[in-house]
């Protein structure tokens, strides 16, 4: 019965609602009974003043038969109004008038009323009634003294009938309220459970490998926020799965090329396809491909470490300008091969930054290496460092074919390569810029690329890679 959230919510709400309404009904029922009795006593006291006046007028001042008849008719009318028996006695207990068959008053009640007290109690009037009645005894005053007593005996079932009518009205209203509340509770419980059920089914779908399943967000409450968070998680899982699949595909492709070259050339030498005089040439190719394969595996292992939450930077203070000079010197041979000019523009002699020096050196080497690789021969590479917006800014720009706009979004992704059909040097696995982005991201800084037309009417573009670092 309570295996689902819907049933638990619905029956919990229903039980709470029933308890609240039952408590209200009992409280109102008790209050209604007290109110009916109090109101009846109030009416009796109000009527007693009129009866007291007519009692004195007909029994003391005017004892004529006509007056007595009018007096008794008045008593019957008041008795009908109050649904009570009215008994009028003198101080000795003799009944002067009565609207019912009971004319004898218990001595204890009479003595208390004659003493000037207003009496209210519930009893059978010394057995005069088969069931209990509400007795209200009021003294009759005349000229400053008590000359008699009035007793108003109302059957309790009459008062209970009035209370019952009020209680019945309350029960009907409560039932209608419970019905309306039950409908609202049912709708709300179904709404909550439906969204949770959708999330559960979507999670099962994702667990089975259907990563495109999403949940409709129908509200802004906690359930709606849960649905939004689930969709965000599903997007992340789908992206992660796609990235993993692409990574495996890219790795397989990148490893296949050098391995095919190595195995092909080795087989050629073994079966005599490659002549003896060319073996050294092909052995060099095999060695180069082996080194390329080793570097690629090491790079992938390094990237895997960077993706781990346990990877820590060794942050120190160092001079970025000096680091850039060292990197330029280390690439001197490659710069000379393409007859390039290096234009270094430092806005200050020393630019101290806080970063992992080895990691940043790798970033600078990668960016300079790319600038050399993809620039036109006999052109200029411009390297700039400066302080900008409380950050150190490094930029390297070159003249070349540039980067197409559709490649800009993916240029920093692993294994991504732009079209190098017009570039003579095609080595590399497409991991360098991914390293750059990962290292700069670990430093909580930004890296970006811009590629604009170098000159109007020319196909050449000026491409600039830039990144920021924290100042010391």
Secondary structure, 3 states (H helix, E strand, C coil): CCCCHHHHHHHHHHHHHHHHHHHHHHHHHHHHHHHHHHHHHHHHHHHHHHHHHHHHHHHHHCCCHHHHHHHHHHHHHHHHHHCCEEEEEECCCCEEEECCCCCCCCHHHHHHHHCCCCEEEEECCCCCCCCCEEEEEEEEEECCEEEEEEEEEEEHHHHHHHHHHHHHHHHHHHHHHHHHHHHHHHHHHHHHHHHHHHHHHHHHHHHCCCCCCCCCCCCCCHHHHHHHHHHHHHHHHHHHHHHHHHHHHHHHHHHHHHHHHHHHHHHHHHCCCCCHHHHHHHHHHHHHHHHHHHHHHHHHHHHHHHHCCCCCCCEEEEEHHHHHHHHHHHCHHHHHHCCCEEEEEECCCCCEEEEEHHHHHHHHHHHHHHHHHHECCCCEEEEEEEEECCEEEEEEEEEECCCCHHHHCCCCCCCCCCCCCCCCCCCCCCCHHHHHHHHHHHCCCCEEEEEEECCCCCCCEEEEEEEEEEEC
